[in-house]
Amino acid sequence: MNHLRDQHYDFIVCGAGTAGCVVAARLADQKSARVLLIEAGEGYSGPEVTEPAQWPMNLGSARDWAFEGQPNPHLNGRRLSLNMGKGLGGGSSINVMVWSRGHRSDWDHFAAESGDTAWGYDSVLNYYRRIENWQGSPDATRRGSGGPVHVEQPATPQPLAWATLEAASRLGIPTFDSPNGEMMEGPGGVAITDLRINQGKRESVYDSYLRPRSHYSNLTVLPGALVTRVLLVGTRAIGVEVVIAGERQCFYAAAEVILSMGAVQTPKVLMQSGIGPEDELRRHGIAPINHLPGVGENLQDHLAFGCTWEYLQPQAVGGSGCETTLYWKSDSRLDVPDLLQCQLAFAVPSPPEVAIEPPQHGWTMFAGLARPASRGRVRLSGAGPLDAPLIEPNSLSAPEDMTAAYASIDLCRALGNSEAFNGLVKREVVPGPKEHRAMEQFIRRSAVTYWHQSCTAKMGRDTMSVVDHQLRVYGIDKLRIADASIMPRITVGNTMAPCVVIGERAADLILATQGVTAAASAIHW
């Protein structure tokens, strides 16, 4: 891997997170292409990143942007912690390692919004077959083997996981072999979690895509460099400005610039480059280059409410601490899941406003909203590169999200208090039985996010869309976006796997522009 500070490249990929690693790797497979991958964070291989159960130790560390939302009146004025990966691998280096591919209806929605069937579920299955090295029960229609991304289930799930499957079954929720096969095509179900753990160690997307290419002479990885803006000549992207050790430097791209910095930094850099809502830009003295009112709008995230039980006896933590995945419906009339339950095999403290201490030994199920109706936004606090973005999640602003929150907690309590947990659980600690008004206050006081920020530079064809079906930024030549911000709607489940697909699809589209067919560029692993 080239570490020389040449200033001129063919492609510049900004952000070495989940999607950015994929784009850079795939472009670098074209030996004639000079690729620069820029990352604000650093590389790190300590136990917090390699040991699956130590992921919480990364929160608030140098590997976390540690964003915070603005005070939210719907959460009684609370500010949400909005953690986001910073460093080689991005979120995939510090997350819970859950591999969740998105529901059929999510991808078909992407296709409908973009007007391109290549974003639909049937097409995306082809990507997953290319991407995965699935270790579980073979499923030739839906699963891949021999791809770069190792996906496996825990070899010996803990008693907590089996009790959860039994409890769900008693409630009439079907059990599946995996959350990512047939379960992602219908009304939901429960399954042992698919994880990105390989031989007991976590495997980031950087590990899967860039580490095997570390010997490439045409790939330069530049950590510790903060992208501040896109360099434009008229409405054509020609490179980026970065800050390294307090000094500004410029790098130039002959072919394309690709932004893969996530749903907070991508819109921030767009706006600070003069691309975004005119009124927002002018407020901070930024000359508008292209008025795109959707930049920073449509912010979505999965919201959750922690429900905690005390163990009779201390239990081991298996895998990454998350061994079961459950998607279900808040209303039986729905044909797709809108609830997301994520179980952690340790007791997670509730926000201080809940005023209930966690048990010394216990487990927490996050009663989550998989299809939030609330929409937030990202704005600027200033024109400078170090001016923090203003993030307004606006969580629980939509009344239907409150309705779904009650249903999600009801389901969670029905599961955790099931007889299936007899012999394992001593008592329910949080929230406990509450009448409607008290439960509403618990919801507003306990809400946290899954840190799945997305949708702030959405793909589509309306006036609020930022990129077209080929991920090209409207009105700007040679600039694309490849990260969670292009999602028109947040996917059901964790967002890492969909971001790998977005990275793969972006690479195919870029290479096609250069005259390289997808078939010729596909990697044979």
C-alpha positions in Angstrom: 0.0 0.0 0.0 1.5 3.3 -1.1 2.1 5.8 1.7 3.7 8.5 -0.4 2.1 12.0 -0.4 1.4 12.4 -4.1 -1.3 15.0 -4.6 -2.7 13.6 -7.8 -4.9 10.5 -8.1 -7.6 9.1 -10.3 -10.1 8.5 -7.5 -10.4 10.0 -4.0 -12.6 8.2 -1.5 -13.3 10.2 1.6 -14.0 8.1 4.7 -12.6 4.6 5.4 -15.7 3.3 7.0 -17.9 0.4 6.0 -18.8 1.7 2.5 -15.6 3.6 1.8 -13.4 0.6 2.4 -15.4 -1.4 -0.2 -15.3 1.4 -2.8 -11.5 2.0 -2.4 -10.7 -1.7 -2.6 -12.8 -2.4 -5.6 -11.4 0.6 -7.5 -7.9 -0.3 -6.6 -8.4 -3.7 -8.2 -8.1 -1.8 -11.5 -4.3 -1.7 -11.5 -4.2 1.4 -13.8 -6.3 3.4 -11.3 -4.5 5.4 -8.6 -6.8 5.5 -5.5 -6.5 7.7 -2.4 -8.5 6.7 0.7 -8.7 9.5 3.3 -9.7 8.8 6.9 -10.1 11.3 9.8 -9.3 8.6 12.4 -6.4 6.2 12.8 -5.8 2.5 12.5 -6.1 0.6 15.8 -5.8 -3.1 16.6 -6.1 -3.2 20.4 -8.4 -5.6 22.3 -11.3 -3.1 22.2 -11.4 -3.6 18.4 -10.4 -7.2 18.2 -12.4 -8.8 21.1 -16.1 -9.0 20.2 -17.5 -8.4 23.7 -15.3 -5.3 24.3 -17.1 -3.1 21.7 -18.7 -0.9 24.4 -15.2 0.2 25.4 -14.9 2.1 22.2 -17.8 4.4 23.0 -16.4 7.9 23.8 -12.8 6.8 22.8 -10.6 8.2 20.0 -12.4 5.8 17.7 -15.8 7.5 18.2 -16.9 10.8 16.8 -19.1 10.9 19.9 -21.7 13.2 18.3 -24.6 14.5 20.5 -28.1 15.5 19.3 -29.6 18.8 20.1 -32.1 19.0 23.0 -35.3 17.3 21.9 -38.6 18.4 23.3 -40.1 15.0 22.5 -37.5 13.4 24.9 -38.2 15.9 27.7 -35.3 18.0 26.5 -32.7 15.2 26.5 -29.8 15.1 24.1 -29.2 11.7 22.5 -25.7 10.2 22.3 -25.0 9.6 18.6 -21.9 7.5 18.5 -20.2 6.9 15.2 -17.1 5.0 14.2 -13.9 7.0 13.5 -10.9 5.2 12.1 -10.0 2.5 9.6 -13.1 0.4 9.3 -15.4 3.1 10.7 -18.4 1.7 12.5 -17.5 -1.8 11.5 -14.5 -1.6 13.8 -16.4 -0.6 16.9 -20.0 -1.9 16.4 -21.8 -5.0 17.7 -20.9 -6.9 14.5 -24.5 -7.8 13.6 -24.9 -8.7 10.0 -28.4 -7.6 9.0 -29.1 -7.3 5.3 -32.3 -5.2 5.1 -35.8 -6.4 4.4 -37.0 -7.2 0.8 -39.4 -4.2 1.1 -36.5 -1.8 1.9 -34.6 -2.6 -1.2 -37.7 -2.6 -3.4 -38.4 0.8 -1.9 -34.9 2.0 -3.0 -35.7 0.7 -6.5 -39.0 2.5 -6.6 -37.6 5.8 -5.3 -34.6 5.7 -7.6 -36.5 4.4 -10.7 -33.8 1.7 -11.0 -34.6 -2.0 -10.6 -30.9 -2.6 -10.0 -31.5 -1.4 -6.4 -34.4 -3.9 -5.9 -34.2 -6.9 -3.6 -33.7 -9.5 -6.4 -30.7 -7.6 -7.7 -29.3 -7.0 -4.2 -29.3 -10.7 -3.5 -26.7 -11.0 -6.3 -24.6 -8.6 -4.4 -25.0 -10.5 -1.2 -24.0 -13.7 -2.9 -20.9 -12.0 -4.2 -20.1 -10.4 -0.8 -20.7 -13.2 1.7 -18.6 -16.1 2.9 -21.6 -17.6 4.8 -20.7 -20.3 7.3 -24.2 -21.5 8.2 -26.9 -23.7 6.5 -26.4 -23.4 2.7 -29.1 -21.4 0.9 -28.0 -21.1 -2.7 -30.8 -18.6 -3.5 -30.0 -16.1 -0.8 -26.5 -16.7 0.6 -23.0 -16.4 -0.7 -19.9 -18.5 0.0 -16.3 -17.7 -0.9 -16.8 -13.9 -0.8 -14.7 -11.5 1.3 -17.2 -11.1 4.2 -17.1 -13.9 6.7 -20.5 -14.3 8.4 -21.2 -16.9 11.0 -23.5 -17.6 13.9 -22.3 -18.3 17.5 -21.2 -22.0 17.7 -22.6 -22.4 21.2 -25.3 -19.8 21.9 -25.8 -19.1 25.6 -28.9 -20.2 27.5 -30.3 -16.7 27.2 -30.5 -17.0 23.4 -32.3 -20.4 23.5 -34.8 -19.0 26.1 -35.5 -16.1 23.8 -36.3 -18.3 20.8 -38.6 -20.4 23.1 -40.3 -17.3 24.5 -40.9 -15.9 21.0 -42.2 -19.2 19.8 -44.8 -19.2 22.6 -46.0 -15.8 21.4 -46.5 -17.2 17.9 -43.4 -15.6 16.4 -41.8 -18.0 13.8 -38.2 -19.2 14.3 -35.8 -19.2 11.3 -32.3 -20.7 10.7 -30.9 -17.2 10.1 -32.2 -13.6 10.2 -31.0 -13.0 6.7 -32.7 -15.6 4.5 -36.4 -16.1 4.3 -36.9 -14.1 7.5 -36.1 -10.9 5.7 -38.7 -11.4 3.1 -41.9 -11.7 5.2 -43.6 -10.4 8.3 -40.6 -11.1 10.6 -39.4 -13.8 13.0 -36.6 -14.7 15.4 -33.3 -16.3 14.8 -29.8 -16.8 16.2 -27.8 -13.7 15.1 -25.5 -13.6 12.1 -22.2 -12.0 13.2 -19.0 -10.7 11.7 -16.8 -12.8 14.0 -14.1 -15.0 12.6 -12.2 -17.5 14.9 -13.3 -15.6 18.0 -12.2 -12.2 16.7 -14.2 -9.4 15.2 -13.6 -8.8 11.5 -14.1 -5.2 10.3 -14.9 -4.3 6.7 -11.4 -2.9 6.6 -10.1 -6.3 7.5 -12.1 -8.0 4.8 -11.5 -5.6 1.9 -8.4 -3.5 2.4 -6.0 -5.6 4.5 -5.8 -8.2 1.7 -4.8 -5.3 -0.6 -2.2 -3.7 1.6 0.5 -4.6 -0.9 -1.1 -2.7 -3.8 1.1 0.1 -5.1 -1.8 2.0 -6.6 -3.7 2.3 -3.3 -2.8 5.1 -0.8 -4.5 5.1 2.6 -4.2 8.4 4.4 -5.3 8.4 8.1 -5.4 11.4 10.4 -6.8 13.6 7.6 -10.0 15.5 8.0 -11.8 16.2 4.8 -13.1 19.8 5.0 -14.6 20.5 1.5 -14.8 19.3 -2.0 -12.8 21.4 -4.5 -14.9 22.6 -7.4 -14.2 24.2 -10.7 -17.7 25.6 -11.5 -19.9 22.6 -10.9 -17.2 19.9 -11.4 -15.4 18.2 -8.5 -11.6 18.2 -9.0 -10.4 17.1 -5.5 -10.7 17.7 -1.8 -9.2 20.0 0.8 -8.1 18.3 4.0 -6.6 19.2 7.4 -3.6 17.2 8.5 -2.0 18.1 11.9 -3.6 21.5 11.7 -2.5 22.3 8.2 -4.6 22.5 5.1 -3.6 20.4 2.0 -5.3 19.7 -1.3 -5.5 16.5 -3.2 -6.8 16.2 -6.8 -8.9 13.5 -8.5 -8.7 13.2 -12.3 -11.8 10.9 -12.5 -14.1 11.1 -9.5 -14.5 12.1 -5.8 -16.5 9.7 -3.6 -17.9 10.9 -0.2 -18.3 8.0 2.2 -18.2 9.8 5.5 -21.6 8.8 6.9 -24.9 10.6 7.5 -23.4 13.4 9.6 -20.1 14.3 8.0 -21.2 13.7 4.4 -23.9 16.4 4.4 -21.6 18.7 6.5 -18.9 18.6 3.9 -21.4 19.0 1.1 -22.8 22.2 2.7 -19.3 23.5 3.6 -18.5 23.0 -0.1 -21.5 25.2 -1.2 -23.8 22.3 -2.0 -27.0 22.3 0.0 -30.0 24.4 1.1 -29.2 28.0 0.0 -30.6 29.6 3.2 -28.5 27.4 5.4 -25.3 28.1 3.4 -25.9 31.9 3.3 -26.5 31.9 7.1 -22.9 30.9 7.5 -21.4 33.0 4.7 -20.9 30.1 2.3 -21.5 31.0 -1.3 -24.0 28.5 -2.8 -22.7 26.6 -5.8 -25.7 24.3 -6.1 -29.0 24.6 -4.3 -29.9 21.1 -3.0 -32.6 21.6 -0.3 -32.4 17.9 0.7 -28.8 18.0 2.0 -28.9 17.2 5.7 -32.7 16.6 5.7 -34.5 13.3 6.2 -32.2 12.1 9.1 -33.4 8.7 10.3 -32.2 6.4 13.0 -33.5 3.3 14.9 -34.7 4.3 18.4 -34.8 1.9 21.3 -36.0 1.5 24.9 -33.9 -0.7 27.2 -35.9 -3.3 29.2 -33.7 -5.2 31.7 -34.0 -8.4 33.8 -31.9 -9.6 36.7 -30.3 -13.1 36.4 -30.7 -15.7 39.1 -27.0 -16.5 38.6 -24.3 -14.6 36.6 -24.2 -15.8 33.0 -21.4 -15.8 30.4 -21.5 -13.2 27.6 -21.5 -15.0 24.2 -20.4 -13.7 20.8 -20.5 -9.9 20.8 -23.2 -10.1 23.6 -25.9 -10.1 20.9 -26.9 -13.7 20.0 -30.6 -13.3 19.0 -32.3 -11.1 16.4 -36.0 -10.5 16.4 -38.1 -8.5 13.9 -41.9 -8.3 14.3 -45.0 -6.2 13.8 -46.6 -3.6 16.1 -49.9 -4.3 14.4 -51.0 -7.7 13.0 -52.4 -5.9 9.9 -48.8 -5.1 8.8 -47.2 -7.4 6.3 -43.6 -6.3 7.1 -41.9 -5.9 10.5 -41.6 -2.5 12.1 -40.2 -3.6 15.4 -36.5 -4.4 16.1 -35.5 -6.3 19.3 -31.8 -6.4 20.0 -30.8 -8.5 23.0 -27.6 -7.8 25.0 -26.3 -10.5 27.4 -25.4 -7.9 30.1 -27.4 -5.3 32.0 -27.2 -1.9 30.2 -27.7 1.1 32.5 -30.8 3.2 31.6 -30.4 7.0 31.1 -30.2 8.8 34.5 -33.7 10.2 33.9 -35.2 6.7 34.3 -33.8 6.7 37.9 -33.6 2.9 38.1 -30.2 1.2 38.9 -29.3 -1.8 36.7 -28.9 -5.1 38.4 -25.3 -6.4 39.0 -26.0 -9.4 36.9 -28.7 -9.2 34.2 -29.5 -8.7 30.5 -31.2 -6.0 28.5 -33.5 -6.3 25.5 -33.7 -3.1 23.4 -37.3 -2.6 22.3 -36.7 -0.8 19.0 -38.4 1.0 16.2 -37.3 -0.5 12.9 -39.4 1.8 10.7 -39.4 5.2 12.4 -41.7 7.8 11.0 -39.9 10.7 12.7 -37.5 12.7 10.5 -34.6 14.9 11.7 -31.8 16.9 10.1 -28.2 17.9 10.2 -27.3 21.6 10.0 -24.1 23.7 10.3 -22.9 25.6 13.3 -20.4 27.5 11.2 -18.4 27.4 8.0 -15.2 26.2 9.5 -13.9 22.6 9.3 -13.9 22.2 13.1 -17.3 23.8 13.6 -19.4 20.9 15.0 -22.5 19.8 13.0 -25.8 20.5 14.7 -27.7 17.2 14.7 -31.5 17.3 15.3 -32.7 13.7 15.5 -36.3 14.9 16.2 -36.9 11.4 17.6 -40.5 10.6 18.7 -41.9 13.7 16.9 -44.2 11.5 14.8 -47.2 10.2 16.8 -47.1 6.8 15.1 -43.6 6.3 16.6 -45.1 6.6 20.1 -47.7 4.0 19.2 -45.1 1.6 18.0 -42.9 2.3 21.1 -45.7 1.1 23.4 -46.1 -2.0 21.2 -42.4 -2.7 21.1 -42.1 -2.5 24.9 -45.2 -4.6 25.4 -43.6 -7.3 23.2 -40.3 -7.0 25.0 -41.9 -7.5 28.4 -44.0 -10.4 27.1 -40.8 -12.1 25.9 -38.7 -11.4 29.0 -41.4 -12.4 31.5 -42.2 -15.6 29.6 -42.0 -18.9 31.4 -39.3 -19.8 29.0 -36.9 -17.8 31.2 -37.8 -19.7 34.4 -34.6 -20.9 36.0 -32.6 -18.1 34.3 -34.3 -14.8 35.4 -35.0 -13.6 38.9 -37.2 -10.5 38.0 -37.9 -7.7 35.6 -36.0 -4.5 36.7 -36.8 -2.0 33.9 -39.4 -0.8 33.2 -41.8 -2.9 35.2 -45.6 -2.7 34.9 -46.8 0.9 34.3 -50.0 2.6 33.5 -50.2 4.4 30.1 -49.1 7.9 31.3 -46.2 6.5 33.3 -45.1 4.4 30.4 -45.1 7.4 28.1 -42.7 9.1 30.5 -40.5 6.0 30.6 -40.4 6.0 26.7 -39.4 9.7 26.6 -36.8 9.3 29.4 -35.3 6.0 28.3 -35.0 6.4 24.5 -31.6 5.8 23.1 -30.5 5.1 19.5 -28.9 2.2 17.8 -26.4 4.6 16.2 -27.7 3.8 12.7 -27.8 7.4 11.5 -28.8 7.5 7.8 -30.7 9.1 5.0 -29.4 12.7 5.0 -28.4 12.7 1.3 -31.1 10.5 -0.1 -31.3 8.8 -3.5 -34.4 9.6 -5.5 -36.1 11.8 -8.1 -37.9 14.4 -6.1 -36.7 17.9 -5.2 -35.4 16.7 -1.8 -33.2 14.0 -3.4 -29.4 14.6 -3.3 -28.2 11.7 -5.5 -29.6 10.0 -8.6 -29.9 6.2 -9.1 -26.2 6.1 -9.9 -25.3 7.9 -6.6 -24.2 11.0 -8.6 -24.8 14.3 -6.7 -27.4 16.3 -8.6 -25.9 19.3 -10.4 -22.2 18.4 -9.7 -20.0 16.4 -12.1 -17.6 13.8 -10.9 -19.0 13.6 -7.4 -20.7 10.6 -5.8 -21.9 9.5 -2.4 -21.6 6.0 -1.1 -22.7 5.5 2.5 -25.8 5.3 4.7 -26.8 8.9 3.9 -28.0 7.8 0.4 -30.8 5.6 1.8 -34.2 7.0 1.0 -35.5 5.2 4.1 -33.6 3.4 6.9 -33.4 -0.4 6.5 -34.9 -2.9 8.9 -32.1 -4.0 11.2 -28.5 -2.9 11.6 -27.0 -0.9 8.8 -23.5 -2.3 8.2 -24.5 -5.0 5.6 -26.6 -2.6 3.5 -23.6 -0.2 3.5 -21.4 -2.9 2.1 -23.9 -3.4 -0.7 -24.0 0.4 -1.3 -20.1 0.4 -1.5 -20.2 -2.5 -4.0 -22.9 -1.0 -6.1 -21.1 2.4 -6.1 -17.9 0.7 -7.3 -19.7 -1.1 -10.1 -21.3 2.2 -11.2 -18.0 4.1 -11.1 -16.2 1.4 -13.0 -19.0 1.3 -15.6 -18.5 5.0 -16.2 -14.8 4.2 -16.9 -15.8 1.5 -19.3 -15.2 -1.5 -17.0 -18.1 -3.9 -16.9 -19.3 -5.3 -13.5 -18.5 -8.8 -14.7 -14.9 -7.9 -15.5 -14.5 -6.1 -12.2 -16.0 -8.7 -9.9 -13.5 -10.2 -7.6 -12.9 -14.0 -7.7 -11.9 -14.8 -4.1 
